[in-house]
């Protein structure tokens, strides 16, 4: 929940709360996730059910041990599970589903290798594939996601392409983007984010243009090791609030994200909506989601020299912030994204004999009985 996925969960709940009554069930394994979820539920008056964690061999994440008991205690019309890799939680939901309850799966899928130590997690692909086959609706971030092995043989009528949405009331063009200010927003602790290449490329670029500045934000960014000669040119913010993030995007002239793989990359959409250019590593998902938008440029994250040249070209500008922000907001605003998801769920419920909504790591609608 303390992540881009968590942001998407919270945004979806905020968008759809006029139509559905939500509840959230989460385990207590990670305090930072629990704290973020507790604050959100408290602020929006959403019931929160906290369970002890369940550790299962072959699963990378702790599961929610109280799912079966909870599903016997409460009746929900829809259960939504989020995360392809949370095999223990997903398996528990599959085993405890009541007849007549609709199962919705939003996996934010990635290849298995992105987990690291992938051979240890032998349960993930089995449960992932079973979730895809068993769900009444599967929401994928990109069409390219459907090429992953877990989707083989799936009923295509249940699969719906809905990109993540951006709250354009907060992340919007403000006309204050600064030339020469480069930004990276990511979990800097993950090797696949390729912060090592970012720093190598920036080191090459700043030698040629000492007016360039780089700001790192996100988990672990405050502890990134930087060569002494680059210290005057780089700021490390650590985790930043939503308000600070908005300001950072609006000031930034170029967001650089060089990940080996992204299922979506919410900071990319947020930065574009704020009028910032973006420089991305070229791979299928990124190309599908962002290639046709103004302000998007490409590099190869194995080539520091190419990436440095792009920084030198794009960082100082010029660019049309307003055009970038307007185009991105039209594509990623909530009406164009979560509005489509809402329409699918309303059709799903209308075709059944039930009539409310619920979720797993995400949302739920309480209807009866304790």
C-alpha angles and dihedrals in degrees: 000000000000090000146061088286090054091050090052091050093051093045092050091051091049091050098046100035091100088063103032136038108227136206128180129216117192137160124242098232097112117040094200091057093045093048093051092047094045092052092049094048092046092051094049100036095245120155111247123199116194119201134185114259122261118213116202127183113255094022122109097205133051114253132220105263096195098058098106093048091045093052090052091050098048134037119223132179095210132025115195120195120196127202130044091219099052092091097160094055093042093049091050091052091049091052095047104041115130120227110266096025114121117231118214123187126197102177104171082210126213133174114274092246091069089073094066118223083042095170089068093061101068094151097060103079094041094053093039091057092045091052091052092050095043101046124100089213131015119194115204127190095220139009088242089064089069091067091071115110095249090067094057110125094006121150100257092205089070095053119091127184108222117158119213114275131234124216096235091186085072106022102054141129112279103170095244103105111141125219115234094025111118122187137192120191115184146102095288091194092071112090092209090066086071098218085158091066092042091057093043092051093044090051090056093045098048091054088064097037112027090182090075118106129190126205121195118200134172138057113341094005092116091061100045110131112241128187111250094243090058097048095093091055102046132068121198113202104172116205112356131197122248091258092051090048092053090051092048093052092047092052095043121098094192134018111204119200116167101173120159086227138002125184087207115326106225094195088062093057092042093051092048091051087054091054099256122140116236133212114202141181108253113247135135100265094047092047093051095048103039113013097097096049124099115250096034120123132174140223139164114255093218093060115073093177093054091047092049090051090053091050090052091048099043105030097069092042144170102211138146106247094182094053091048093049096046095049094047093046091053091054102038104029115121094254091058094045117021089029088065091048091050091052091053092051093047090053090047092053094043089057093054135067093243129076126199135053146250143168146196119227082357124038143333140183117225113216111160154352135020 
